[in-house]
Amino acid sequence: MYKVAILGGTGDLGFGLALRLAMAGYDVFIGSRRREKAVEAAEKGLQILGGGGRLRGESNSDAAADADVIFFSIPFQGVGEIAADVAGRMKASSVAVSCIVPFGDESLTTSAAEFLKGLIPGDVAVVSALHTVSAERLARISEPVDTDTFIFGDVWEAKKRVAALLGDVDGLRPVDGGPLKNSRIGEQLVKILLSVNKRYRVRDAGIRVSGLGDDRVRRGWEL
């Protein structure tokens, strides 16, 4: 199984993802700027899971150094600093996954995922995913997530790796969303979901692609 790092794994989305992937049997490194904060989060996660998972807390750079898949679950404002911190530690064979939504930065002319790609080594494939997945759904570990996530990227094998990993989360269905440049659309969908949450007084609205059976989705990743 892949080793997974979640940079920003002490935040709501990152922590929920860490729990889910640990439940699925993955070795998960929770990363943070402050290692002690990451260690506390990992200990909390193990308590929630009843000790039945493999969670470790590390600094962001140490977490990235050991991982095959590295999730960037961080605010856009911190991406430059964190990318600079981890870029020299990432394995060439690893895949970086941007979960970043660039709120409040109107000057950005590309997606956060494409921006991240320009900050890390060129031999590390970049994929983006999970923009429309509710942190609250991930945190409710006794229930299926029951939502889809689009996966965007230009390197097919990297997208397949991320799809296989996320497909092991109970109720989460990875759907191919096309090339990395489509991340611009995926990131903006979050604004619509926030409006839906506010209008209907819910906290965990998500997206399901209709007319797409589970078997067809699975076969699509086997191409």
C-alpha positions as CSV (number, residue, x, y, z in Angstrom):
1,M,0.0,0.0,0.0
2,Y,1.1,3.6,-0.6
3,K,2.4,5.8,2.2
4,V,0.4,8.9,2.4
5,A,1.3,12.4,3.7
6,I,-1.3,15.0,4.4
7,L,0.3,18.5,4.7
8,G,-2.1,20.6,6.8
9,G,-3.4,17.4,8.3
10,T,-4.3,19.1,11.5
11,G,-7.1,21.1,9.7
12,D,-10.6,19.8,9.3
13,L,-10.4,18.4,5.8
14,G,-6.9,17.0,6.3
15,F,-7.7,15.4,9.6
16,G,-10.9,13.8,8.3
17,L,-9.0,12.4,5.3
18,A,-6.3,11.1,7.6
19,L,-8.8,9.2,9.6
20,R,-10.5,7.7,6.5
21,L,-7.3,6.6,4.9
22,A,-5.9,5.1,8.1
23,M,-9.2,3.2,8.4
24,A,-8.6,1.9,4.9
25,G,-5.2,0.5,5.9
26,Y,-2.8,3.1,4.7
27,D,0.2,4.4,6.6
28,V,-0.6,8.1,7.0
29,F,1.7,10.9,8.1
30,I,-0.1,14.0,9.4
31,G,2.1,17.0,8.5
32,S,2.2,20.4,10.1
33,R,4.5,23.4,10.3
34,R,4.9,22.5,14.0
35,R,5.7,18.8,14.5
36,E,4.3,18.7,18.0
37,K,0.9,19.9,16.7
38,A,1.0,17.0,14.1
39,V,1.9,14.5,16.8
40,E,-1.1,15.7,19.0
41,A,-3.4,15.3,16.0
42,A,-2.1,11.8,15.3
43,E,-2.6,10.8,18.9
44,K,-6.1,12.2,18.8
45,G,-6.8,10.3,15.6
46,L,-5.6,7.0,17.1
47,Q,-7.9,7.5,20.0
48,I,-10.9,8.1,17.7
49,L,-10.0,4.9,15.7
50,G,-9.5,2.9,18.9
51,G,-5.9,2.3,18.1
52,G,-6.8,0.6,14.9
53,G,-4.9,2.6,12.4
54,R,-1.4,3.7,11.4
55,L,-1.1,7.5,12.0
56,R,2.0,9.4,12.7
57,G,2.7,13.1,13.2
58,E,5.6,14.8,11.5
59,S,6.8,18.2,10.3
60,N,5.5,18.9,6.7
61,S,9.0,18.2,5.2
62,D,9.6,14.9,7.0
63,A,6.1,13.7,6.2
64,A,6.6,14.5,2.5
65,A,10.0,12.8,2.4
66,D,8.5,9.3,3.2
67,A,5.3,9.5,1.2
68,D,4.2,8.1,-2.2
69,V,1.2,10.4,-2.3
70,I,1.3,13.9,-0.8
71,F,-1.9,15.8,-0.2
72,F,-1.7,19.6,0.1
73,S,-4.7,20.3,2.4
74,I,-3.6,23.9,3.2
75,P,-4.8,27.5,2.7
76,F,-3.7,29.0,-0.6
77,Q,-2.0,31.8,1.2
78,G,0.5,29.2,2.7
79,V,1.3,27.3,-0.5
80,G,4.5,29.1,-1.4
81,E,6.1,28.7,2.0
82,I,5.0,25.0,2.4
83,A,6.0,24.1,-1.1
84,A,9.4,25.6,-0.6
85,D,9.8,23.7,2.7
86,V,9.0,20.3,1.1
87,A,10.1,20.6,-2.5
88,G,13.6,19.3,-1.8
89,R,12.4,16.3,0.2
90,M,9.8,14.9,-2.3
91,K,10.6,11.7,-4.1
92,A,10.5,11.9,-7.9
93,S,8.1,9.0,-7.9
94,S,5.6,10.7,-5.6
95,V,2.3,12.3,-6.6
96,A,1.3,15.7,-5.2
97,V,-2.5,16.2,-4.7
98,S,-3.8,19.7,-4.4
99,C,-6.9,20.1,-2.3
100,I,-6.4,23.8,-2.3
101,V,-9.2,26.3,-2.9
102,P,-7.8,29.8,-3.6
103,F,-10.3,31.9,-1.6
104,G,-9.7,35.6,-1.5
105,D,-7.0,35.8,-4.1
106,E,-8.5,37.5,-7.1
107,S,-5.1,38.1,-8.7
108,L,-4.6,34.4,-9.4
109,T,-5.0,33.7,-13.2
110,T,-4.7,30.0,-13.0
111,S,-5.8,27.2,-10.7
112,A,-4.2,26.6,-7.3
113,A,-3.2,23.2,-8.6
114,E,-1.4,24.6,-11.6
115,F,0.2,27.2,-9.3
116,L,1.5,24.5,-7.0
117,K,2.9,22.6,-10.0
118,G,5.2,25.5,-10.7
119,L,6.6,25.4,-7.1
120,I,7.6,21.8,-6.8
121,P,10.1,19.6,-8.8
122,G,9.0,19.0,-12.4
123,D,9.3,15.2,-12.1
124,V,6.6,15.1,-9.4
125,A,3.2,14.6,-11.0
126,V,0.5,16.9,-9.7
127,V,-3.2,15.9,-9.4
128,S,-6.1,17.8,-7.8
129,A,-9.1,16.4,-6.0
130,L,-11.4,16.7,-3.0
131,H,-12.4,20.3,-3.5
132,T,-16.1,19.5,-3.2
133,V,-15.9,16.9,-0.4
134,S,-17.2,18.1,2.9
135,A,-14.8,17.9,5.9
136,E,-17.8,17.1,8.1
137,R,-18.7,14.1,6.0
138,L,-15.1,12.8,6.2
139,A,-15.2,13.3,10.0
140,R,-18.3,11.1,10.5
141,I,-16.3,7.9,10.2
142,S,-19.2,5.6,11.1
143,E,-21.0,6.7,7.9
144,P,-20.1,6.4,4.2
145,V,-19.0,9.7,2.7
146,D,-21.6,9.2,0.0
147,T,-20.2,11.7,-2.5
148,D,-18.1,12.0,-5.7
149,T,-14.8,13.8,-6.1
150,F,-13.4,14.9,-9.5
151,I,-9.8,14.0,-10.1
152,F,-7.9,16.4,-12.4
153,G,-4.5,15.8,-13.8
154,D,-2.3,15.4,-16.9
155,V,-0.5,12.2,-15.9
156,W,-2.7,9.2,-16.2
157,E,-0.8,6.8,-13.9
158,A,-0.7,9.5,-11.2
159,K,-4.5,10.0,-11.5
160,K,-5.0,6.3,-11.3
161,R,-2.9,6.1,-8.1
162,V,-5.0,8.8,-6.4
163,A,-8.2,7.3,-7.7
164,A,-7.3,3.9,-6.2
165,L,-6.4,5.4,-2.9
166,L,-9.5,7.6,-2.6
167,G,-11.7,4.8,-3.9
168,D,-10.8,2.9,-0.7
169,V,-12.6,5.5,1.4
170,D,-16.1,4.2,2.2
171,G,-18.6,5.9,0.0
172,L,-16.2,8.2,-1.9
173,R,-16.3,7.8,-5.7
174,P,-13.4,9.2,-7.7
175,V,-14.5,10.5,-11.1
176,D,-12.1,11.5,-13.9
177,G,-12.5,15.3,-14.4
178,G,-10.0,15.6,-17.2
179,P,-6.7,17.6,-17.4
180,L,-5.2,19.6,-14.6
181,K,-6.3,22.9,-16.1
182,N,-9.9,21.8,-15.3
183,S,-9.0,22.3,-11.6
184,R,-9.9,25.9,-12.2
185,I,-13.6,24.8,-12.5
186,G,-13.4,22.3,-9.7
187,E,-12.0,24.9,-7.3
188,Q,-14.8,27.3,-8.2
189,L,-17.5,24.7,-7.5
190,V,-16.8,25.2,-3.8
191,K,-18.4,28.6,-3.9
192,I,-21.6,27.1,-5.2
193,L,-21.6,24.5,-2.5
194,L,-21.1,27.1,0.1
195,S,-24.1,29.0,-1.2
196,V,-26.2,25.8,-1.2
197,N,-25.1,25.1,2.4
198,K,-26.2,28.6,3.4
199,R,-29.4,28.6,1.5
200,Y,-30.6,25.2,2.8
201,R,-29.0,25.5,6.3
202,V,-26.8,22.4,5.9
203,R,-23.0,22.0,6.3
204,D,-22.1,19.1,4.1
205,A,-23.6,19.5,0.6
206,G,-21.6,17.6,-2.0
207,I,-21.7,16.5,-5.6
208,R,-22.9,13.3,-7.3
209,V,-22.6,12.7,-11.0
210,S,-25.9,11.2,-12.3
211,G,-26.1,8.7,-15.1
212,L,-22.7,7.2,-14.2
213,G,-22.9,3.7,-12.6
214,D,-20.2,2.6,-10.2
215,D,-19.1,-0.3,-12.5
216,R,-18.6,2.2,-15.3
217,V,-16.5,4.4,-13.1
218,R,-14.3,1.5,-12.0
219,R,-13.8,0.3,-15.6
220,G,-12.9,3.8,-16.6
221,W,-9.9,3.7,-14.2
222,E,-8.8,0.3,-15.6
223,L,-8.1,1.7,-19.1
